[in-house]
């Protein structure tokens, strides 16, 4: 937990996200969820999309648990390995975005997913109230905050942070992709997350796997310590003399003649 605590402190110091960073754990069968966790069916008597659970965790600061029976959206279930991906891979819903069926099938094959039965539940909790060791952390922020996180993640690497997007199914990255790759990534949340989960127009997200907690924390602190870039951004225009209309300057009288 030392690396996680370092990350929590570094995020608050260097990124200052408006909503809480969220710890995500993919739990196997037999693992007991946190005692105070809420789940869509048991707590609310309805099913939610897993992206709604993410927003509830980062804004309401609730710990959310999704079992196979809690998903309202089939895609989260597919990426978790709770239901078969055959319908998706056949291109049954790809024609919303692709005219060519073969291109549609290719697109649907790009989303990372777990094997059926590999994981039983997904747990989501704000880091400040996280009663479990997360497999990864999701941070939502403005593009500038995501740039800050990219600097931190590139510290000690140099080759940059990879991101791949079709403009859909961002949840596949934090449900499966980052856990499989072990690498940080940044995401442009897609239409489902914005329509159903209330993700704002200005928001992007950044996903950090457990293996990278320590290095990202150190990278954020290092870049800030050097002084060339830090968040919030310093407006260097504040040290420039503003250009005023001539009739404004005339009010100074003889001073500027």
ZIPE-V200176 format. One record per residue. N is the residue number from 1. RES is the residue in one small letter. SS is DSSP state (h for helix, s for strand, l for the rest). PSI is psi in degrees with one decimal (NA if undefined). OMEGA is omega in whole degrees, 0 to 359 (none if undefined). Layout:
BEGIN
n->(N;N)
res->(RES;RES)
ss->(SS;SS)
psi->(PSI;PSI)
omega->(OMEGA;OMEGA)
END
This chain:
BEGIN
n->(1;2;3;4;5;6;7;8;9;10;11;12;13;14;15;16;17;18;19;20;21;22;23;24;25;26;27;28;29;30;31;32;33;34;35;36;37;38;39;40;41;42;43;44;45;46;47;48;49;50;51;52;53;54;55;56;57;58;59;60;61;62;63;64;65;66;67;68;69;70;71;72;73;74;75;76;77;78;79;80;81;82;83;84;85;86;87;88;89;90;91;92;93;94;95;96;97;98;99;100;101;102;103;104;105;106;107;108;109;110;111;112;113;114;115;116;117;118;119;120;121;122;123;124;125;126;127;128;129;130;131;132;133;134;135;136;137;138;139;140;141;142;143;144;145;146;147;148;149;150;151;152;153;154;155;156;157;158;159;160;161;162;163;164;165;166;167;168;169;170;171;172;173;174;175;176;177;178;179;180;181;182;183;184;185;186;187;188;189;190;191;192;193;194;195;196;197;198;199;200;201;202;203;204;205;206;207;208;209;210;211;212;213;214;215;216;217;218;219;220;221;222;223;224;225;226;227;228;229;230;231;232;233;234;235;236;237;238;239;240;241;242;243;244;245;246;247;248;249;250;251;252;253;254;255;256;257)
res->(x;x;x;x;x;x;x;x;x;x;x;x;x;x;x;x;x;x;x;x;x;x;x;x;x;x;x;x;x;x;x;x;x;x;x;x;x;x;x;x;x;x;x;x;x;x;x;x;x;x;x;x;x;x;x;x;x;x;x;x;x;x;x;x;x;x;x;x;x;x;x;x;x;x;x;x;x;x;x;x;x;x;x;x;x;x;x;x;x;x;x;x;x;x;x;x;x;x;x;x;x;x;x;x;x;x;x;x;x;x;x;x;x;x;x;x;x;x;x;x;x;x;x;x;x;x;x;x;x;x;x;x;x;x;x;x;x;x;x;x;x;x;x;x;x;x;x;x;x;x;x;x;x;x;x;x;x;x;x;x;x;x;x;x;x;x;x;x;x;x;x;x;x;x;x;x;x;x;x;x;x;x;x;x;x;x;x;x;x;x;x;x;x;x;x;x;x;x;x;x;x;x;x;x;x;x;x;x;x;x;x;x;x;x;x;x;x;x;x;x;x;x;x;x;x;x;x;x;x;x;x;x;x;x;x;x;x;x;x;x;x;x;x;x;x;x;x;x;x;x;x;x;x;x;x;x;x)
ss->(l;h;h;h;h;h;h;h;h;h;h;h;h;h;l;l;l;l;l;l;l;s;s;s;s;s;s;l;l;l;l;l;l;l;l;l;l;s;l;h;h;h;h;h;l;l;l;s;l;h;h;h;h;h;h;h;h;h;h;h;l;l;l;s;s;s;l;l;l;l;s;l;l;h;h;h;h;h;h;h;l;l;l;l;l;h;h;h;h;l;l;l;l;h;h;h;l;l;l;l;h;h;h;h;h;h;h;h;l;l;l;l;l;l;l;l;l;l;l;l;s;s;s;s;s;s;h;h;h;l;l;l;l;l;l;s;s;s;s;s;s;l;h;h;h;h;h;h;h;h;h;h;h;h;l;l;l;l;l;l;l;l;l;l;l;l;l;l;l;l;h;h;h;h;h;h;h;h;h;h;h;l;l;l;s;s;s;l;l;l;h;h;h;h;h;h;l;l;l;l;l;l;l;s;s;s;s;s;s;h;h;h;h;h;h;h;h;h;h;h;h;h;h;h;h;h;l;l;l;l;l;l;l;l;l;h;h;h;h;l;l;l;l;l;l;h;h;h;h;h;h;h;h;h;h;h;l)
psi->(-11.3;-42.8;-38.2;-43.7;-38.3;-39.0;-43.9;-48.3;-39.8;-38.3;-42.9;-38.0;-38.6;-23.3;-40.2;54.5;148.4;-27.3;162.8;135.6;144.9;129.4;134.7;130.1;131.9;110.8;140.6;165.6;133.8;-16.3;130.1;127.6;162.7;143.4;-38.1;12.5;149.4;146.5;147.0;-51.1;-47.6;-37.5;-40.1;-8.7;24.2;170.4;145.6;158.0;146.5;-27.2;-28.8;-40.2;-38.6;-45.2;-38.5;-38.4;-41.1;-16.5;-47.8;-14.2;39.5;148.6;123.2;138.3;128.8;117.9;179.7;-27.6;-1.7;-11.0;123.7;-24.7;124.5;-22.5;-39.7;-38.7;-39.7;-46.8;-28.6;-14.2;21.1;-26.6;161.5;143.3;5.2;-45.1;-42.4;-48.5;-23.3;-6.7;24.0;-21.6;9.2;-16.8;-6.4;-22.8;-15.5;130.7;-37.9;118.6;-34.4;-38.3;-38.8;-44.1;-40.7;-45.3;-46.0;-23.6;-10.4;-14.2;126.5;147.0;157.8;158.0;151.3;129.3;-0.2;-40.3;150.1;-37.7;161.8;132.6;137.5;130.1;142.7;139.2;-32.2;-12.0;27.3;113.0;15.6;163.6;113.0;150.3;-24.8;166.2;134.8;128.1;126.4;142.0;-176.5;165.1;-36.6;-37.9;-35.3;-35.7;-43.2;-44.7;-34.2;-41.2;-45.7;-42.1;-26.4;-8.6;126.6;2.4;-61.1;-25.9;-1.1;179.5;128.5;145.2;139.7;133.3;139.8;3.8;12.9;159.9;48.0;-25.8;-23.8;-28.3;-45.0;-13.3;-32.0;-45.6;-52.0;-34.6;-35.9;-39.5;-29.4;17.8;149.0;154.2;161.2;151.8;146.3;106.3;140.4;-173.8;-37.2;-44.8;-34.9;-35.5;-44.6;-30.3;-1.8;17.1;131.7;158.7;-34.6;-4.2;140.3;177.0;157.8;131.1;130.2;117.5;159.1;-36.5;-14.9;1.1;-51.2;-46.6;-38.8;-42.3;-45.5;-39.0;-42.2;-44.8;-39.7;-49.9;-41.0;-38.3;-25.9;-21.2;-8.2;-30.7;133.6;155.3;136.5;150.3;133.8;130.4;100.2;-17.5;-15.3;-18.5;11.7;147.8;125.6;148.1;117.2;148.4;149.2;-37.9;-23.3;-47.4;-28.2;-22.5;-16.5;-12.1;-127.9;-13.4;-42.6;17.8;NA)
omega->(181;180;179;179;177;179;179;181;182;177;180;183;191;184;177;181;181;176;187;168;187;172;182;176;172;187;178;180;179;178;183;180;177;187;184;182;174;175;186;184;185;185;188;179;179;178;178;165;184;176;173;177;177;181;176;179;186;180;178;183;176;169;184;177;177;170;180;184;184;188;172;182;183;185;174;178;179;183;176;184;180;177;183;179;189;181;178;184;177;178;186;179;184;185;171;186;181;178;181;182;181;175;177;178;178;180;183;180;185;186;180;180;177;175;179;178;183;179;185;186;168;179;180;180;173;186;182;179;187;181;179;176;185;174;180;179;176;179;177;181;176;176;180;176;177;173;179;178;177;176;181;182;180;179;180;180;174;184;176;181;183;175;177;183;168;184;181;167;176;181;180;180;183;172;186;191;184;178;180;184;185;183;174;173;173;188;166;183;185;186;181;180;181;181;188;186;175;175;190;182;186;188;167;178;181;185;184;177;184;182;183;183;186;184;178;178;180;180;177;180;181;183;178;183;182;170;181;180;173;178;0;183;174;180;183;177;179;179;177;177;183;176;183;174;184;181;171;183;180;180;175;180;185;188;187;177;none)
END
